[in-house]
Structure formats: structure tokens, C-alpha cells
Amino acid sequence: MNRAFGNLLTGTAVLMAGLGLWLFAGGVDLPLVTPAEAGVVMMCAGGSEVLPGLYRIARAPAGSR
């Protein structure tokens, strides 16, 4: 697996985990941070990981895809 697909896989996994926290763990109260807020942060981090992967795929030569 090359670096671009690794970024896509990692970013998508983190984004989906964050989405799950944001949607389904909103009613849970923890002392330090709420899971919904952590989910939003994870979605941002996952999205910022997906974007370079998409860029690398778009910029790759046609023979290496």
C-alpha cells in the first residue's frame, strides 16, 4: 500500500470514529471532555488526513495508480 492510500484509510477510519462519537455519545458526561466534542475534533483530524491522500492520488502519474 502506498502512502496516499494509507492516508485515505487512516483518515477515513478516524473520521468515521469521530462521526460515531458525535452522533451516538452526545448524552455521556465525562469530567474532562464530552465525547461529542472529541468526535468533532476527530472528524477534523480525519478530514485533514484524507485531503493529502486525495491530493497525492490526483498528482500521481497515471502509470503508478
PDB file of N, CA, C and O in Angstrom:
ATOM      1  N   MET A   1       0.848  -1.165   0.000  1.00  0.00           N
ATOM      2  CA  MET A   1       0.000   0.000   0.000  1.00  0.00           C
ATOM      3  C   MET A   1       0.901   1.237   0.000  1.00  0.00           C
ATOM      4  O   MET A   1       1.842   1.334   0.787  1.00  0.00           O
ATOM      5  N   ASN A   2       0.601   2.158  -0.878  1.00  0.00           N
ATOM      6  CA  ASN A   2       1.434   3.351  -0.912  1.00  0.00           C
ATOM      7  C   ASN A   2       0.925   4.401   0.082  1.00  0.00           C
ATOM      8  O   ASN A   2      -0.090   4.211   0.751  1.00  0.00           O
ATOM      9  N   ARG A   3       1.641   5.480   0.153  1.00  0.00           N
ATOM     10  CA  ARG A   3       1.374   6.493   1.164  1.00  0.00           C
ATOM     11  C   ARG A   3       0.009   7.162   0.990  1.00  0.00           C
ATOM     12  O   ARG A   3      -0.661   7.463   1.977  1.00  0.00           O
ATOM     13  N   ALA A   4      -0.405   7.394  -0.249  1.00  0.00           N
ATOM     14  CA  ALA A   4      -1.682   8.056  -0.499  1.00  0.00           C
ATOM     15  C   ALA A   4      -2.850   7.210   0.012  1.00  0.00           C
ATOM     16  O   ALA A   4      -3.747   7.729   0.676  1.00  0.00           O
ATOM     17  N   PHE A   5      -2.841   5.916  -0.294  1.00  0.00           N
ATOM     18  CA  PHE A   5      -3.926   5.065   0.175  1.00  0.00           C
ATOM     19  C   PHE A   5      -3.859   4.854   1.683  1.00  0.00           C
ATOM     20  O   PHE A   5      -4.895   4.659   2.319  1.00  0.00           O
ATOM     21  N   GLY A   6      -2.679   4.890   2.261  1.00  0.00           N
ATOM     22  CA  GLY A   6      -2.553   4.832   3.715  1.00  0.00           C
ATOM     23  C   GLY A   6      -3.190   6.036   4.372  1.00  0.00           C
ATOM     24  O   GLY A   6      -3.881   5.908   5.383  1.00  0.00           O
ATOM     25  N   ASN A   7      -2.957   7.211   3.796  1.00  0.00           N
ATOM     26  CA  ASN A   7      -3.589   8.421   4.319  1.00  0.00           C
ATOM     27  C   ASN A   7      -5.108   8.345   4.208  1.00  0.00           C
ATOM     28  O   ASN A   7      -5.830   8.716   5.134  1.00  0.00           O
ATOM     29  N   LEU A   8      -5.576   7.864   3.072  1.00  0.00           N
ATOM     30  CA  LEU A   8      -7.029   7.742   2.895  1.00  0.00           C
ATOM     31  C   LEU A   8      -7.639   6.766   3.890  1.00  0.00           C
ATOM     32  O   LEU A   8      -8.687   7.045   4.471  1.00  0.00           O
ATOM     33  N   LEU A   9      -6.996   5.636   4.087  1.00  0.00           N
ATOM     34  CA  LEU A   9      -7.515   4.620   5.000  1.00  0.00           C
ATOM     35  C   LEU A   9      -7.514   5.128   6.445  1.00  0.00           C
ATOM     36  O   LEU A   9      -8.512   4.992   7.153  1.00  0.00           O
ATOM     37  N   THR A  10      -6.417   5.702   6.870  1.00  0.00           N
ATOM     38  CA  THR A  10      -6.318   6.213   8.237  1.00  0.00           C
ATOM     39  C   THR A  10      -7.291   7.356   8.462  1.00  0.00           C
ATOM     40  O   THR A  10      -7.998   7.385   9.470  1.00  0.00           O
ATOM     41  N   GLY A  11      -7.330   8.293   7.533  1.00  0.00           N
ATOM     42  CA  GLY A  11      -8.217   9.439   7.675  1.00  0.00           C
ATOM     43  C   GLY A  11      -9.679   9.048   7.692  1.00  0.00           C
ATOM     44  O   GLY A  11     -10.464   9.602   8.463  1.00  0.00           O
ATOM     45  N   THR A  12     -10.051   8.101   6.852  1.00  0.00           N
ATOM     46  CA  THR A  12     -11.441   7.652   6.823  1.00  0.00           C
ATOM     47  C   THR A  12     -11.815   6.946   8.117  1.00  0.00           C
ATOM     48  O   THR A  12     -12.918   7.135   8.629  1.00  0.00           O
ATOM     49  N   ALA A  13     -10.916   6.141   8.646  1.00  0.00           N
ATOM     50  CA  ALA A  13     -11.196   5.443   9.908  1.00  0.00           C
ATOM     51  C   ALA A  13     -11.369   6.429  11.060  1.00  0.00           C
ATOM     52  O   ALA A  13     -12.285   6.284  11.869  1.00  0.00           O
ATOM     53  N   VAL A  14     -10.494   7.430  11.138  1.00  0.00           N
ATOM     54  CA  VAL A  14     -10.595   8.421  12.211  1.00  0.00           C
ATOM     55  C   VAL A  14     -11.849   9.272  12.032  1.00  0.00           C
ATOM     56  O   VAL A  14     -12.525   9.600  13.007  1.00  0.00           O
ATOM     57  N   LEU A  15     -12.158   9.626  10.794  1.00  0.00           N
ATOM     58  CA  LEU A  15     -13.352  10.418  10.525  1.00  0.00           C
ATOM     59  C   LEU A  15     -14.615   9.649  10.909  1.00  0.00           C
ATOM     60  O   LEU A  15     -15.526  10.227  11.503  1.00  0.00           O
ATOM     61  N   MET A  16     -14.685   8.375  10.585  1.00  0.00           N
ATOM     62  CA  MET A  16     -15.859   7.562  10.927  1.00  0.00           C
ATOM     63  C   MET A  16     -15.985   7.362  12.442  1.00  0.00           C
ATOM     64  O   MET A  16     -17.090   7.388  12.984  1.00  0.00           O
ATOM     65  N   ALA A  17     -14.859   7.163  13.116  1.00  0.00           N
ATOM     66  CA  ALA A  17     -14.905   7.032  14.582  1.00  0.00           C
ATOM     67  C   ALA A  17     -15.388   8.330  15.223  1.00  0.00           C
ATOM     68  O   ALA A  17     -16.188   8.307  16.158  1.00  0.00           O
ATOM     69  N   GLY A  18     -14.904   9.449  14.720  1.00  0.00           N
ATOM     70  CA  GLY A  18     -15.348  10.744  15.236  1.00  0.00           C
ATOM     71  C   GLY A  18     -16.820  10.988  14.964  1.00  0.00           C
ATOM     72  O   GLY A  18     -17.530  11.530  15.812  1.00  0.00           O
ATOM     73  N   LEU A  19     -17.283  10.593  13.788  1.00  0.00           N
ATOM     74  CA  LEU A  19     -18.699  10.737  13.462  1.00  0.00           C
ATOM     75  C   LEU A  19     -19.559   9.890  14.392  1.00  0.00           C
ATOM     76  O   LEU A  19     -20.622  10.326  14.834  1.00  0.00           O
ATOM     77  N   GLY A  20     -19.095   8.677  14.688  1.00  0.00           N
ATOM     78  CA  GLY A  20     -19.816   7.821  15.622  1.00  0.00           C
ATOM     79  C   GLY A  20     -19.894   8.430  17.019  1.00  0.00           C
ATOM     80  O   GLY A  20     -20.944   8.382  17.660  1.00  0.00           O
ATOM     81  N   LEU A  21     -18.805   8.994  17.485  1.00  0.00           N
ATOM     82  CA  LEU A  21     -18.822   9.659  18.791  1.00  0.00           C
ATOM     83  C   LEU A  21     -19.766  10.851  18.789  1.00  0.00           C
ATOM     84  O   LEU A  21     -20.532  11.048  19.733  1.00  0.00           O
ATOM     85  N   TRP A  22     -19.710  11.629  17.746  1.00  0.00           N
ATOM     86  CA  TRP A  22     -20.529  12.837  17.678  1.00  0.00           C
ATOM     87  C   TRP A  22     -22.019  12.502  17.630  1.00  0.00           C
ATOM     88  O   TRP A  22     -22.834  13.184  18.250  1.00  0.00           O
ATOM     89  N   LEU A  23     -22.370  11.443  16.885  1.00  0.00           N
ATOM     90  CA  LEU A  23     -23.779  11.094  16.734  1.00  0.00           C
ATOM     91  C   LEU A  23     -24.350  10.334  17.925  1.00  0.00           C
ATOM     92  O   LEU A  23     -25.483  10.586  18.336  1.00  0.00           O
ATOM     93  N   PHE A  24     -23.575   9.408  18.481  1.00  0.00           N
ATOM     94  CA  PHE A  24     -24.155   8.469  19.430  1.00  0.00           C
ATOM     95  C   PHE A  24     -23.698   8.631  20.869  1.00  0.00           C
ATOM     96  O   PHE A  24     -24.244   7.968  21.750  1.00  0.00           O
ATOM     97  N   ALA A  25     -22.727   9.477  21.144  1.00  0.00           N
ATOM     98  CA  ALA A  25     -22.241   9.610  22.520  1.00  0.00           C
ATOM     99  C   ALA A  25     -22.482  11.007  23.066  1.00  0.00           C
ATOM    100  O   ALA A  25     -21.760  11.458  23.955  1.00  0.00           O
ATOM    101  N   GLY A  26     -23.481  11.691  22.547  1.00  0.00           N
ATOM    102  CA  GLY A  26     -23.759  13.056  22.989  1.00  0.00           C
ATOM    103  C   GLY A  26     -24.286  13.142  24.406  1.00  0.00           C
ATOM    104  O   GLY A  26     -24.075  14.157  25.070  1.00  0.00           O
ATOM    105  N   GLY A  27     -24.963  12.115  24.896  1.00  0.00           N
ATOM    106  CA  GLY A  27     -25.550  12.153  26.229  1.00  0.00           C
ATOM    107  C   GLY A  27     -24.619  11.709  27.336  1.00  0.00           C
ATOM    108  O   GLY A  27     -24.996  11.756  28.507  1.00  0.00           O
ATOM    109  N   VAL A  28     -23.423  11.284  27.003  1.00  0.00           N
ATOM    110  CA  VAL A  28     -22.475  10.805  28.008  1.00  0.00           C
ATOM    111  C   VAL A  28     -21.701  11.995  28.570  1.00  0.00           C
ATOM    112  O   VAL A  28     -21.167  12.809  27.817  1.00  0.00           O
ATOM    113  N   ASP A  29     -21.646  12.090  29.896  1.00  0.00           N
ATOM    114  CA  ASP A  29     -20.917  13.185  30.540  1.00  0.00           C
ATOM    115  C   ASP A  29     -19.657  12.651  31.191  1.00  0.00           C
ATOM    116  O   ASP A  29     -19.727  11.789  32.067  1.00  0.00           O
ATOM    117  N   LEU A  30     -18.524  13.145  30.777  1.00  0.00           N
ATOM    118  CA  LEU A  30     -17.238  12.816  31.371  1.00  0.00           C
ATOM    119  C   LEU A  30     -16.680  14.074  32.015  1.00  0.00           C
ATOM    120  O   LEU A  30     -17.021  15.180  31.596  1.00  0.00           O
ATOM    121  N   PRO A  31     -15.833  13.930  33.020  1.00  0.00           N
ATOM    122  CA  PRO A  31     -15.347  15.112  33.739  1.00  0.00           C
ATOM    123  C   PRO A  31     -14.518  16.083  32.894  1.00  0.00           C
ATOM    124  O   PRO A  31     -14.618  17.296  33.075  1.00  0.00           O
ATOM    125  N   LEU A  32     -13.717  15.570  31.990  1.00  0.00           N
ATOM    126  CA  LEU A  32     -12.779  16.450  31.277  1.00  0.00           C
ATOM    127  C   LEU A  32     -13.331  16.968  29.957  1.00  0.00           C
ATOM    128  O   LEU A  32     -13.285  18.171  29.700  1.00  0.00           O
ATOM    129  N   VAL A  33     -13.846  16.089  29.128  1.00  0.00           N
ATOM    130  CA  VAL A  33     -14.333  16.485  27.807  1.00  0.00           C
ATOM    131  C   VAL A  33     -15.516  15.602  27.434  1.00  0.00           C
ATOM    132  O   VAL A  33     -15.558  14.427  27.799  1.00  0.00           O
ATOM    133  N   THR A  34     -16.465  16.163  26.715  1.00  0.00           N
ATOM    134  CA  THR A  34     -17.596  15.344  26.278  1.00  0.00           C
ATOM    135  C   THR A  34     -17.206  14.568  25.020  1.00  0.00           C
ATOM    136  O   THR A  34     -16.448  15.077  24.194  1.00  0.00           O
ATOM    137  N   PRO A  35     -17.705  13.364  24.868  1.00  0.00           N
ATOM    138  CA  PRO A  35     -17.373  12.579  23.673  1.00  0.00           C
ATOM    139  C   PRO A  35     -17.812  13.254  22.369  1.00  0.00           C
ATOM    140  O   PRO A  35     -17.169  13.063  21.337  1.00  0.00           O
ATOM    141  N   ALA A  36     -18.882  14.028  22.399  1.00  0.00           N
ATOM    142  CA  ALA A  36     -19.318  14.720  21.188  1.00  0.00           C
ATOM    143  C   ALA A  36     -18.274  15.738  20.741  1.00  0.00           C
ATOM    144  O   ALA A  36     -18.013  15.866  19.544  1.00  0.00           O
ATOM    145  N   GLU A  37     -17.680  16.455  21.669  1.00  0.00           N
ATOM    146  CA  GLU A  37     -16.624  17.408  21.318  1.00  0.00           C
ATOM    147  C   GLU A  37     -15.381  16.687  20.803  1.00  0.00           C
ATOM    148  O   GLU A  37     -14.744  17.141  19.852  1.00  0.00           O
ATOM    149  N   ALA A  38     -15.045  15.575  21.428  1.00  0.00           N
ATOM    150  CA  ALA A  38     -13.909  14.782  20.949  1.00  0.00           C
ATOM    151  C   ALA A  38     -14.192  14.234  19.555  1.00  0.00           C
ATOM    152  O   ALA A  38     -13.278  14.122  18.738  1.00  0.00           O
ATOM    153  N   GLY A  39     -15.445  13.892  19.277  1.00  0.00           N
ATOM    154  CA  GLY A  39     -15.821  13.419  17.955  1.00  0.00           C
ATOM    155  C   GLY A  39     -15.627  14.477  16.887  1.00  0.00           C
ATOM    156  O   GLY A  39     -15.177  14.169  15.783  1.00  0.00           O
ATOM    157  N   VAL A  40     -15.962  15.724  17.201  1.00  0.00           N
ATOM    158  CA  VAL A  40     -15.769  16.813  16.244  1.00  0.00           C
ATOM    159  C   VAL A  40     -14.282  17.012  15.963  1.00  0.00           C
ATOM    160  O   VAL A  40     -13.885  17.224  14.818  1.00  0.00           O
ATOM    161  N   VAL A  41     -13.472  16.943  16.998  1.00  0.00           N
ATOM    162  CA  VAL A  41     -12.025  17.088  16.818  1.00  0.00           C
ATOM    163  C   VAL A  41     -11.480  15.934  15.976  1.00  0.00           C
ATOM    164  O   VAL A  41     -10.631  16.142  15.109  1.00  0.00           O
ATOM    165  N   MET A  42     -11.967  14.722  16.233  1.00  0.00           N
ATOM    166  CA  MET A  42     -11.516  13.566  15.448  1.00  0.00           C
ATOM    167  C   MET A  42     -11.956  13.667  13.986  1.00  0.00           C
ATOM    168  O   MET A  42     -11.216  13.261  13.089  1.00  0.00           O
ATOM    169  N   MET A  43     -13.156  14.206  13.738  1.00  0.00           N
ATOM    170  CA  MET A  43     -13.596  14.378  12.354  1.00  0.00           C
ATOM    171  C   MET A  43     -12.715  15.386  11.629  1.00  0.00           C
ATOM    172  O   MET A  43     -12.387  15.192  10.459  1.00  0.00           O
ATOM    173  N   CYS A  44     -12.330  16.455  12.308  1.00  0.00           N
ATOM    174  CA  CYS A  44     -11.427  17.436  11.697  1.00  0.00           C
ATOM    175  C   CYS A  44     -10.060  16.817  11.410  1.00  0.00           C
ATOM    176  O   CYS A  44      -9.481  17.042  10.347  1.00  0.00           O
ATOM    177  N   ALA A  45      -9.550  16.041  12.357  1.00  0.00           N
ATOM    178  CA  ALA A  45      -8.251  15.389  12.161  1.00  0.00           C
ATOM    179  C   ALA A  45      -8.327  14.365  11.031  1.00  0.00           C
ATOM    180  O   ALA A  45      -7.402  14.266  10.225  1.00  0.00           O
ATOM    181  N   GLY A  46      -9.405  13.612  10.966  1.00  0.00           N
ATOM    182  CA  GLY A  46      -9.566  12.632   9.898  1.00  0.00           C
ATOM    183  C   GLY A  46      -9.684  13.291   8.532  1.00  0.00           C
ATOM    184  O   GLY A  46      -9.112  12.814   7.551  1.00  0.00           O
ATOM    185  N   GLY A  47     -10.421  14.380   8.474  1.00  0.00           N
ATOM    186  CA  GLY A  47     -10.545  15.115   7.219  1.00  0.00           C
ATOM    187  C   GLY A  47      -9.226  15.706   6.764  1.00  0.00           C
ATOM    188  O   GLY A  47      -8.924  15.737   5.571  1.00  0.00           O
ATOM    189  N   SER A  48      -8.440  16.179   7.730  1.00  0.00           N
ATOM    190  CA  SER A  48      -7.135  16.735   7.364  1.00  0.00           C
ATOM    191  C   SER A  48      -6.156  15.633   6.959  1.00  0.00           C
ATOM    192  O   SER A  48      -5.137  15.924   6.334  1.00  0.00           O
ATOM    193  N   GLU A  49      -6.435  14.408   7.293  1.00  0.00           N
ATOM    194  CA  GLU A  49      -5.610  13.284   6.842  1.00  0.00           C
ATOM    195  C   GLU A  49      -6.054  12.779   5.464  1.00  0.00           C
ATOM    196  O   GLU A  49      -5.231  12.311   4.677  1.00  0.00           O
ATOM    197  N   VAL A  50      -7.343  12.876   5.180  1.00  0.00           N
ATOM    198  CA  VAL A  50      -7.869  12.429   3.891  1.00  0.00           C
ATOM    199  C   VAL A  50      -7.434  13.366   2.769  1.00  0.00           C
ATOM    200  O   VAL A  50      -7.105  12.907   1.676  1.00  0.00           O
ATOM    201  N   LEU A  51      -7.429  14.650   3.021  1.00  0.00           N
ATOM    202  CA  LEU A  51      -7.108  15.623   1.964  1.00  0.00           C
ATOM    203  C   LEU A  51      -5.732  15.425   1.338  1.00  0.00           C
ATOM    204  O   LEU A  51      -5.638  15.452   0.111  1.00  0.00           O
ATOM    205  N   PRO A  52      -4.658  15.226   2.103  1.00  0.00           N
ATOM    206  CA  PRO A  52      -3.372  14.957   1.446  1.00  0.00           C
ATOM    207  C   PRO A  52      -3.364  13.650   0.657  1.00  0.00           C
ATOM    208  O   PRO A  52      -2.690  13.544  -0.368  1.00  0.00           O
ATOM    209  N   GLY A  53      -4.107  12.661   1.131  1.00  0.00           N
ATOM    210  CA  GLY A  53      -4.195  11.409   0.389  1.00  0.00           C
ATOM    211  C   GLY A  53      -4.865  11.606  -0.958  1.00  0.00           C
ATOM    212  O   GLY A  53      -4.406  11.075  -1.970  1.00  0.00           O
ATOM    213  N   LEU A  54      -5.945  12.365  -0.974  1.00  0.00           N
ATOM    214  CA  LEU A  54      -6.615  12.664  -2.242  1.00  0.00           C
ATOM    215  C   LEU A  54      -5.715  13.474  -3.166  1.00  0.00           C
ATOM    216  O   LEU A  54      -5.693  13.253  -4.377  1.00  0.00           O
ATOM    217  N   TYR A  55      -4.978  14.408  -2.588  1.00  0.00           N
ATOM    218  CA  TYR A  55      -4.060  15.218  -3.386  1.00  0.00           C
ATOM    219  C   TYR A  55      -2.962  14.345  -4.001  1.00  0.00           C
ATOM    220  O   TYR A  55      -2.627  14.500  -5.175  1.00  0.00           O
ATOM    221  N   ARG A  56      -2.407  13.434  -3.210  1.00  0.00           N
ATOM    222  CA  ARG A  56      -1.357  12.558  -3.719  1.00  0.00           C
ATOM    223  C   ARG A  56      -1.877  11.634  -4.816  1.00  0.00           C
ATOM    224  O   ARG A  56      -1.162  11.352  -5.777  1.00  0.00           O
ATOM    225  N   ILE A  57      -3.103  11.167  -4.682  1.00  0.00           N
ATOM    226  CA  ILE A  57      -3.675  10.319  -5.718  1.00  0.00           C
ATOM    227  C   ILE A  57      -3.897  11.126  -6.997  1.00  0.00           C
ATOM    228  O   ILE A  57      -3.634  10.636  -8.095  1.00  0.00           O
ATOM    229  N   ALA A  58      -4.377  12.350  -6.858  1.00  0.00           N
ATOM    230  CA  ALA A  58      -4.640  13.180  -8.029  1.00  0.00           C
ATOM    231  C   ALA A  58      -3.349  13.576  -8.737  1.00  0.00           C
ATOM    232  O   ALA A  58      -3.342  13.715  -9.960  1.00  0.00           O
ATOM    233  N   ARG A  59      -2.267  13.758  -8.004  1.00  0.00           N
ATOM    234  CA  ARG A  59      -0.998  14.200  -8.594  1.00  0.00           C
ATOM    235  C   ARG A  59      -0.110  13.049  -9.048  1.00  0.00           C
ATOM    236  O   ARG A  59       0.917  13.285  -9.684  1.00  0.00           O
ATOM    237  N   ALA A  60      -0.479  11.820  -8.740  1.00  0.00           N
ATOM    238  CA  ALA A  60       0.349  10.667  -9.117  1.00  0.00           C
ATOM    239  C   ALA A  60       0.305  10.469 -10.626  1.00  0.00           C
ATOM    240  O   ALA A  60      -0.730  10.704 -11.250  1.00  0.00           O
ATOM    241  N   PRO A  61       1.400  10.044 -11.210  1.00  0.00           N
ATOM    242  CA  PRO A  61       1.379   9.725 -12.637  1.00  0.00           C
ATOM    243  C   PRO A  61       0.416   8.581 -12.926  1.00  0.00           C
ATOM    244  O   PRO A  61       0.160   7.745 -12.059  1.00  0.00           O
ATOM    245  N   ALA A  62      -0.109   8.545 -14.124  1.00  0.00           N
ATOM    246  CA  ALA A  62      -1.125   7.551 -14.473  1.00  0.00           C
ATOM    247  C   ALA A  62      -0.604   6.124 -14.382  1.00  0.00           C
ATOM    248  O   ALA A  62      -1.387   5.217 -14.100  1.00  0.00           O
ATOM    249  N   GLY A  63       0.668   5.890 -14.606  1.00  0.00           N
ATOM    250  CA  GLY A  63       1.224   4.551 -14.564  1.00  0.00           C
ATOM    251  C   GLY A  63       1.345   3.982 -13.171  1.00  0.00           C
ATOM    252  O   GLY A  63       1.376   2.760 -13.027  1.00  0.00           O
ATOM    253  N   SER A  64       1.414   4.803 -12.134  1.00  0.00           N
ATOM    254  CA  SER A  64       1.601   4.300 -10.772  1.00  0.00           C
ATOM    255  C   SER A  64       0.298   4.073 -10.027  1.00  0.00           C
ATOM    256  O   SER A  64       0.328   3.668  -8.865  1.00  0.00           O
ATOM    257  N   ARG A  65      -0.833   4.318 -10.649  1.00  0.00           N
ATOM    258  CA  ARG A  65      -2.117   4.131  -9.967  1.00  0.00           C
ATOM    259  C   ARG A  65      -2.501   2.729 -10.014  1.00  0.00           C
ATOM    260  O   ARG A  65      -3.554   2.360  -9.496  1.00  0.00           O
TER     261      ARG A  65
END
